[in-house]
Amino acid sequence: MDDNQNNNAKVKKIKAVLMILVAVLVGGVLLRYINRYLFRSHASGDTVSLALNPKTATMPVDADTTISLVLTTVSSDGKVKGISGFDITLAKSDSLEITSADLPRDGTGNTSLYSLVYSGGNRYVYTAKYPDAQLPASVILPLHVKGNTNANATLSFLNNTGQVTGTTQGYVFMVASADTGSYTVGTGTPPTPSLTPAPTPTDTPTPPPGASPTPNPTLPPGVSPSPTPTAPPGVSPSAVPTPTIASPTAGLTGTPSVTPTPGAAGSVSLALKVKFQGVTGSFTPTVTSLPVKVTVSGGSLSAPLTQTVTFALGSNGVWAADATFDGLDTAGQYAVLIKGPKHLQKRVCVAAPAEDPAASYHCDSGTIKLTPGVNDLDFSGVIMLAGDIPAQDGIVNSIDASTVYNNIGKTDQEALDSSDLNYDGVVDTQDYSLILATLGIRYDDGAVTGQ
């Protein structure tokens, strides 16, 4: 009896020890996951300063005044550390209004370096068009502001938000300093920023391992800040069939006729055009066709209809495909949802949408009227945002971001299939900048359950 009790006690102790070991192991794994995936990585030693120019000024009421944001990297090893993208949000007084922003530029005035990803709510997100080796260490973003009442006003960088990415260890610069500007709105002359151009870099950063910068590129990957769609073709309904009269037949006393039924369910073809974030048409992507999910919802449908179609790359970064759906009531109004292979889903409610600023288009109820035959739907005026990488789950989160981060510099097929968001043949800081920008959107647009 005593032996059994002793054995039971030993077994319980062993179980307790094992449970403690498992708990420690699980805790360690969770801690490693949190440190690696949930917290942002920052540069080791390399920093960026966020300055306002001018930092103080007096401006007349309602006068257009230019205040520039100046982002400048400071390297810990003396090498040039270029800026591949930035996500900046500003805080301001109510008496100060930001009316618009010019294109970012380097110290020489070159405005072709960056593409707009998102602009709205005093937030500005841009990503580079050029390879890492050609990125500037200083970027200037001129803002047009005006004071709407006689008062003192402030402008500053919102704390704990935004990032500056580039060719540094960790790919994210630590913010060393951030200005707060003080402005008096009243009588006075609008200030003119005096920007000292950054010196031409004498050092060429080394691209990430495996990356092959293309010499003398022609406006490579980026996101078209304000996609300019071609004049959208209107919905072109096919001609309604003319009723035909049957020839008299022996034994028939009447003259039968065929009468079309308005709104009857039938076969509807969609001629679709879209644009994917980062593919601007200024370079040749490594892929020319993509599998894309197309969903039609609304009308009299009890459930949305979804199919995967192949989109082919055309000119100016526009992808096109035809999708045919059966059983659609042509008297209804519909929305069409587009989800690319590495993208968030976008719901579109009109035949030729547009957005300004970029990534701002959103709709709730579909108003697209479909007719039998071919329906031209030009969605190239809005951008399909990248970031929901395989295996897709409808959200862009730290898992997606860390996967792209860990693949930077890689060119093997597995890395490209998951993390080459702009399809330029290498995973680099431009892909990372794109996904960091999309983190602000996060979720698929439009649930595929109902309208």
C-alpha positions as CSV (number, residue, x, y, z in Angstrom):
1,M,0.0,0.0,0.0
2,D,2.8,2.4,1.0
3,D,4.6,1.5,-2.2
4,N,1.6,2.4,-4.3
5,Q,1.2,5.7,-2.5
6,N,4.9,6.5,-3.1
7,N,4.6,5.6,-6.8
8,N,1.5,7.8,-7.1
9,A,3.3,10.7,-5.5
10,K,6.3,10.3,-7.8
11,V,4.0,10.2,-10.8
12,K,2.3,13.4,-9.6
13,K,5.7,15.1,-9.1
14,I,6.9,14.1,-12.6
15,K,3.6,15.4,-14.1
16,A,4.0,18.7,-12.2
17,V,7.6,19.0,-13.5
18,L,6.6,18.3,-17.0
19,M,3.7,20.8,-16.9
20,I,6.2,23.5,-15.6
21,L,8.6,22.7,-18.4
22,V,5.8,22.9,-21.0
23,A,4.6,26.2,-19.6
24,V,8.2,27.6,-19.7
25,L,8.6,26.4,-23.3
26,V,5.3,27.8,-24.4
27,G,6.0,31.1,-22.7
28,G,9.4,31.3,-24.3
29,V,7.9,30.7,-27.8
30,L,5.2,33.3,-27.2
31,L,7.8,35.8,-26.0
32,R,9.9,35.2,-29.1
33,Y,6.9,35.6,-31.3
34,I,5.9,38.9,-29.7
35,N,9.4,40.3,-29.9
36,R,9.8,39.2,-33.5
37,Y,6.4,39.8,-35.0
38,L,4.3,42.2,-32.9
39,F,6.9,44.9,-32.1
40,R,8.3,47.0,-34.8
41,S,11.9,46.7,-35.6
42,H,14.0,49.8,-35.5
43,A,17.4,50.7,-36.8
44,S,20.5,50.1,-34.7
45,G,22.3,53.4,-34.5
46,D,20.8,54.9,-37.7
47,T,18.2,57.6,-37.0
48,V,16.0,60.1,-38.8
49,S,15.1,63.7,-37.9
50,L,11.7,65.2,-38.7
51,A,12.0,68.9,-39.2
52,L,9.6,71.7,-40.1
53,N,10.7,74.6,-42.4
54,P,10.0,77.3,-41.4
55,K,9.6,76.3,-37.7
56,T,8.2,79.7,-36.8
57,A,6.4,82.3,-38.9
58,T,3.7,84.9,-39.1
59,M,1.1,84.5,-41.8
60,P,-2.0,86.5,-42.9
61,V,-5.4,85.0,-42.5
62,D,-6.4,82.8,-45.4
63,A,-3.1,83.3,-47.2
64,D,-1.5,80.3,-48.8
65,T,1.7,79.5,-46.9
66,T,4.2,76.7,-47.6
67,I,5.6,74.7,-44.7
68,S,7.9,71.8,-45.6
69,L,8.4,68.6,-43.8
70,V,12.1,67.7,-44.0
71,L,13.1,64.0,-43.3
72,T,16.8,63.5,-42.9
73,T,18.6,60.3,-42.0
74,V,21.7,60.2,-39.8
75,S,24.0,57.3,-40.3
76,S,26.0,55.7,-37.5
77,D,28.6,54.4,-39.9
78,G,29.1,57.3,-42.2
79,K,27.3,55.6,-45.1
80,V,24.4,57.1,-47.0
81,K,21.1,55.5,-45.7
82,G,18.3,56.2,-48.2
83,I,14.6,56.6,-47.5
84,S,12.4,54.0,-49.3
85,G,9.1,55.2,-47.8
86,F,7.5,57.1,-45.0
87,D,4.2,57.2,-43.1
88,I,3.8,60.5,-41.3
89,T,0.8,61.9,-39.4
90,L,0.6,65.5,-38.2
91,A,-1.1,67.1,-35.3
92,K,-2.2,70.8,-35.7
93,S,-4.3,73.5,-34.1
94,D,-7.9,74.0,-35.3
95,S,-6.9,77.5,-36.5
96,L,-4.5,76.0,-39.0
97,E,-5.7,74.1,-42.2
98,I,-3.6,71.9,-44.5
99,T,-5.0,72.5,-47.9
100,S,-2.7,70.3,-50.1
101,A,0.7,68.7,-50.4
102,D,3.2,68.9,-53.3
103,L,5.2,65.9,-54.5
104,P,8.1,64.8,-52.2
105,R,11.5,65.8,-53.5
106,D,15.1,65.3,-52.7
107,G,17.6,68.2,-52.1
108,T,18.1,68.8,-55.8
109,G,14.3,69.2,-56.5
110,N,13.7,65.8,-58.1
111,T,10.0,65.0,-57.7
112,S,10.0,61.7,-59.5
113,L,11.3,59.6,-56.6
114,Y,8.2,58.7,-54.7
115,S,4.5,57.7,-55.3
116,L,1.6,58.5,-53.1
117,V,0.1,55.5,-51.2
118,Y,-2.3,57.3,-49.0
119,S,-3.3,60.9,-48.1
120,G,-6.0,61.9,-45.7
121,G,-6.7,63.1,-42.2
122,N,-3.3,64.8,-42.0
123,R,-1.6,61.5,-42.8
124,Y,0.9,61.2,-45.7
125,V,2.2,57.8,-46.9
126,Y,4.7,57.6,-49.8
127,T,6.8,54.8,-51.2
128,A,9.9,55.0,-53.5
129,K,9.9,54.2,-57.2
130,Y,13.6,53.6,-57.5
131,P,16.0,50.8,-56.3
132,D,17.5,51.1,-52.9
133,A,20.9,52.2,-54.2
134,Q,19.3,55.4,-55.7
135,L,17.4,56.6,-52.6
136,P,18.1,60.0,-51.1
137,A,19.0,60.5,-47.5
138,S,16.8,63.6,-47.2
139,V,13.3,64.0,-48.4
140,I,11.2,67.3,-48.5
141,L,7.4,67.3,-48.5
142,P,6.0,70.8,-49.1
143,L,2.6,71.4,-47.5
144,H,0.3,74.3,-48.3
145,V,-1.4,75.6,-45.2
146,K,-3.5,78.6,-44.2
147,G,-4.7,80.1,-41.0
148,N,-8.4,80.6,-40.7
149,T,-8.5,83.0,-37.8
150,N,-6.3,85.4,-35.9
151,A,-4.6,83.1,-33.4
152,N,-1.5,81.3,-32.5
153,A,-1.2,77.9,-34.1
154,T,1.1,74.8,-33.8
155,L,2.0,72.0,-36.2
156,S,3.8,68.9,-35.0
157,F,4.4,65.2,-35.8
158,L,1.9,63.0,-34.0
159,N,3.7,61.0,-31.3
160,N,4.1,57.2,-31.6
161,T,2.7,57.1,-35.1
162,G,4.2,56.6,-38.5
163,Q,7.5,55.2,-39.7
164,V,10.4,56.0,-42.0
165,T,11.8,53.0,-43.8
166,G,15.0,52.6,-45.8
167,T,18.4,51.0,-46.3
168,T,19.3,50.5,-42.6
169,Q,19.6,47.6,-40.3
170,G,16.0,46.6,-39.4
171,Y,14.7,48.7,-42.4
172,V,13.1,51.2,-40.0
173,F,14.8,54.4,-38.8
174,M,14.5,55.4,-35.1
175,V,13.2,58.9,-34.8
176,A,15.9,61.0,-33.2
177,S,14.0,64.4,-33.1
178,A,10.7,65.9,-34.3
179,D,10.0,69.6,-34.5
180,T,7.0,71.4,-33.3
181,G,6.2,74.6,-35.3
182,S,4.7,77.7,-33.8
183,Y,2.9,80.1,-36.1
184,T,1.1,83.4,-35.6
185,V,-2.0,83.9,-37.8
186,G,-2.7,87.6,-38.4
187,T,-0.9,90.4,-40.3
188,G,2.3,89.6,-42.0
189,T,3.9,88.2,-45.1
190,P,3.7,84.4,-45.9
191,P,7.2,82.9,-45.2
192,T,9.2,81.3,-48.0
193,P,11.0,78.2,-46.9
194,S,14.7,78.3,-47.6
195,L,15.8,74.7,-48.1
196,T,19.4,73.8,-48.3
197,P,19.7,71.0,-50.8
198,A,21.2,67.9,-49.3
199,P,24.7,67.2,-50.7
200,T,24.9,64.6,-53.5
201,P,25.7,61.3,-51.8
202,T,29.2,60.1,-52.5
203,D,28.4,56.7,-51.1
204,T,26.2,54.2,-52.8
205,P,24.3,52.0,-50.3
206,T,24.7,48.3,-50.8
207,P,21.4,46.7,-51.9
208,P,20.0,43.9,-49.7
209,P,21.6,40.5,-50.4
210,G,20.2,38.9,-53.5
211,A,18.9,42.2,-54.9
212,S,20.1,43.3,-58.3
213,P,19.4,47.0,-58.8
214,T,18.5,47.7,-62.4
215,P,20.9,50.3,-63.9
216,N,19.3,53.4,-65.3
217,P,15.7,52.4,-64.6
218,T,12.8,54.1,-66.2
219,L,10.5,55.1,-63.4
220,P,10.3,51.7,-61.6
221,P,8.0,50.3,-59.0
222,G,5.7,52.6,-56.9
223,V,2.1,53.4,-56.4
224,S,0.4,55.8,-58.7
225,P,-0.6,58.7,-56.4
226,S,-3.5,59.8,-58.4
227,P,-4.4,57.1,-61.0
228,T,-5.9,58.8,-64.0
229,P,-8.3,56.4,-65.5
230,T,-9.1,56.6,-69.2
231,A,-12.4,58.1,-70.0
232,P,-14.7,55.4,-68.6
233,P,-16.8,53.7,-71.3
234,G,-20.4,53.7,-70.3
235,V,-22.4,50.6,-69.9
236,S,-23.0,49.4,-73.3
237,P,-26.2,47.2,-73.4
238,S,-26.6,44.9,-76.3
239,A,-29.5,45.4,-78.5
240,V,-32.8,44.0,-77.3
241,P,-33.7,41.2,-79.6
242,T,-36.4,42.1,-82.0
243,P,-39.5,39.8,-81.5
244,T,-39.8,37.4,-84.5
245,I,-43.0,36.3,-86.0
246,A,-43.3,32.6,-86.6
247,S,-44.3,31.6,-90.1
248,P,-47.9,30.2,-90.3
249,T,-47.9,26.5,-90.0
250,A,-50.7,24.2,-91.0
251,G,-52.9,23.3,-88.0
252,L,-52.1,26.5,-86.1
253,T,-54.9,29.1,-85.8
254,G,-52.8,31.8,-84.0
255,T,-49.6,33.6,-84.8
256,P,-47.1,32.9,-81.9
257,S,-44.5,35.5,-81.0
258,V,-41.4,35.7,-78.8
259,T,-41.6,38.4,-76.2
260,P,-38.5,39.3,-74.1
261,T,-39.1,39.5,-70.4
262,P,-37.6,42.6,-68.8
263,G,-35.4,41.8,-65.8
264,A,-35.1,38.1,-66.6
265,A,-32.1,36.3,-65.2
266,G,-29.5,35.4,-67.7
267,S,-25.9,35.4,-68.7
268,V,-23.9,38.6,-68.0
269,S,-20.3,39.3,-69.0
270,L,-18.1,41.8,-67.1
271,A,-15.2,43.4,-69.0
272,L,-13.1,44.4,-66.0
273,K,-10.1,46.7,-65.6
274,V,-8.2,47.2,-62.3
275,K,-4.9,48.5,-61.0
276,F,-2.8,46.8,-58.3
277,Q,-0.7,48.8,-55.8
278,G,2.9,49.1,-56.7
279,V,2.5,48.2,-60.4
280,T,2.5,51.5,-62.2
281,G,3.3,50.6,-65.8
282,S,6.7,52.3,-65.6
283,F,8.5,49.0,-65.5
284,T,7.9,45.5,-66.7
285,P,6.7,43.2,-63.9
286,T,8.0,39.6,-63.7
287,V,4.5,38.3,-64.1
288,T,1.9,39.3,-66.7
289,S,-1.1,37.4,-65.4
290,L,-2.7,37.1,-62.0
291,P,-5.5,35.0,-60.6
292,V,-8.1,37.3,-59.0
293,K,-11.3,36.6,-57.2
294,V,-14.3,38.5,-58.6
295,T,-17.6,38.6,-56.6
296,V,-20.9,40.0,-57.6
297,S,-23.4,40.8,-54.8
298,G,-26.7,42.6,-54.4
299,G,-29.7,42.6,-56.7
300,S,-32.0,39.7,-56.1
301,L,-29.1,37.3,-55.2
302,S,-29.7,35.4,-52.0
303,A,-25.9,34.9,-51.8
304,P,-23.0,36.5,-53.6
305,L,-21.5,34.8,-56.7
306,T,-17.7,34.3,-56.8
307,Q,-15.3,33.0,-59.3
308,T,-11.5,33.2,-59.9
309,V,-10.5,34.7,-63.3
310,T,-7.1,35.4,-64.8
311,F,-6.3,39.1,-65.3
312,A,-3.7,40.0,-68.0
313,L,-1.4,43.0,-67.8
314,G,-2.0,45.7,-70.4
315,S,-0.5,49.2,-70.7
316,N,0.0,51.8,-68.0
317,G,-0.2,49.2,-65.2
318,V,-3.9,48.3,-66.0
319,W,-4.9,44.6,-65.8
320,A,-8.0,43.3,-67.7
321,A,-10.2,40.2,-67.6
322,D,-13.6,39.0,-68.7
323,A,-15.9,37.3,-66.2
324,T,-19.2,35.7,-67.0
325,F,-22.0,35.2,-64.5
326,D,-25.2,33.3,-65.0
327,G,-28.5,33.9,-63.1
328,L,-28.2,37.6,-62.5
329,D,-31.5,39.6,-62.5
330,T,-30.7,42.5,-64.9
331,A,-33.3,44.7,-63.2
332,G,-31.2,44.8,-60.0
333,Q,-28.3,46.9,-58.8
334,Y,-25.0,45.3,-57.9
335,A,-21.6,45.7,-56.3
336,V,-18.5,44.0,-57.6
337,L,-15.7,42.9,-55.2
338,I,-12.1,42.4,-56.4
339,K,-9.5,40.5,-54.4
340,G,-6.0,40.0,-55.8
341,P,-3.6,37.2,-54.8
342,K,-1.7,39.4,-52.4
343,H,-4.2,42.2,-51.8
344,L,-7.1,43.4,-49.6
345,Q,-10.5,43.0,-51.2
346,K,-12.1,46.2,-52.6
347,R,-15.8,46.6,-53.0
348,V,-16.8,48.8,-56.0
349,C,-20.3,50.2,-56.3
350,V,-20.2,52.2,-59.6
351,A,-19.0,51.3,-63.1
352,A,-16.1,53.8,-63.3
353,P,-15.0,54.8,-59.8
354,A,-12.2,57.3,-58.9
355,E,-10.5,58.3,-55.8
356,D,-8.6,61.4,-54.5
357,P,-6.7,61.1,-52.3
358,A,-5.3,57.6,-53.0
359,A,-6.8,54.7,-51.1
360,S,-9.8,56.8,-50.0
361,Y,-12.5,55.1,-52.1
362,H,-15.2,53.3,-50.1
363,C,-18.8,52.4,-50.7
364,D,-21.6,50.5,-49.0
365,S,-24.4,49.8,-51.5
366,G,-24.0,48.7,-55.1
367,T,-25.6,50.8,-57.9
368,I,-24.1,49.0,-60.9
369,K,-26.8,48.1,-63.4
370,L,-26.0,45.0,-65.5
371,T,-27.4,44.1,-68.9
372,P,-27.4,40.9,-71.0
373,G,-24.1,40.8,-72.9
374,V,-20.9,42.7,-72.2
375,N,-20.7,45.3,-69.4
376,D,-17.6,47.5,-69.3
377,L,-16.5,48.1,-65.7
378,D,-13.3,50.3,-65.5
379,F,-12.1,50.1,-61.9
380,S,-8.6,51.3,-62.7
381,G,-9.4,54.7,-61.1
382,V,-9.0,53.0,-57.6
383,I,-6.0,51.1,-56.3
384,M,-6.2,47.5,-55.1
385,L,-4.0,47.6,-51.9
386,A,-1.3,45.0,-51.4
387,G,-0.6,43.2,-48.1
388,D,-2.8,40.2,-47.5
389,I,-0.3,37.7,-48.6
390,P,-0.8,33.9,-49.0
391,A,-2.4,32.2,-47.2
392,Q,-4.9,35.0,-47.2
393,D,-7.2,35.6,-44.2
394,G,-8.8,39.0,-45.1
395,I,-6.5,41.1,-42.9
396,V,-3.1,42.7,-43.1
397,N,-1.4,42.3,-39.8
398,S,2.0,41.8,-38.2
399,I,2.3,38.3,-39.6
400,D,2.1,39.6,-43.2
401,A,4.5,42.4,-42.4
402,S,7.1,40.2,-40.7
403,T,7.0,37.7,-43.5
404,V,7.8,40.4,-46.0
405,Y,10.5,41.8,-43.6
406,N,12.2,38.4,-43.2
407,N,12.2,37.9,-47.0
408,I,13.9,41.3,-47.9
409,G,16.8,40.7,-50.2
410,K,15.5,37.3,-51.4
411,T,14.8,36.3,-55.0
412,D,13.9,32.7,-54.7
413,Q,10.5,31.7,-56.0
414,E,9.0,31.0,-52.5
415,A,9.9,34.4,-51.3
416,L,8.7,36.1,-54.4
417,D,5.4,34.3,-54.4
418,S,4.6,35.6,-50.9
419,S,6.4,38.9,-50.5
420,D,7.2,40.5,-53.9
421,L,4.2,42.9,-53.7
422,N,5.1,45.0,-56.8
423,Y,6.2,42.0,-58.9
424,D,9.7,43.5,-59.8
425,G,11.5,40.2,-59.1
426,V,13.0,41.0,-55.7
427,V,11.7,41.4,-52.2
428,D,13.1,44.8,-51.0
429,T,12.3,47.8,-48.8
430,Q,9.7,49.0,-51.4
431,D,7.6,45.9,-50.7
432,Y,8.0,46.5,-47.0
433,S,6.9,50.1,-47.3
434,L,3.8,49.1,-49.2
435,I,2.7,46.6,-46.5
436,L,3.4,49.1,-43.7
437,A,1.1,51.6,-45.4
438,T,-1.7,49.0,-45.9
439,L,-1.5,48.2,-42.2
440,G,-3.5,51.4,-41.7
441,I,-6.4,49.9,-43.7
442,R,-6.1,46.3,-42.4
443,Y,-9.3,44.6,-43.4
444,D,-11.0,43.3,-46.6
445,D,-13.6,45.8,-47.9
446,G,-17.1,44.2,-48.0
447,A,-17.9,40.9,-46.4
448,V,-18.9,38.3,-49.0
449,T,-22.1,37.4,-47.1
450,G,-25.1,39.2,-48.4
451,Q,-25.2,42.6,-50.0
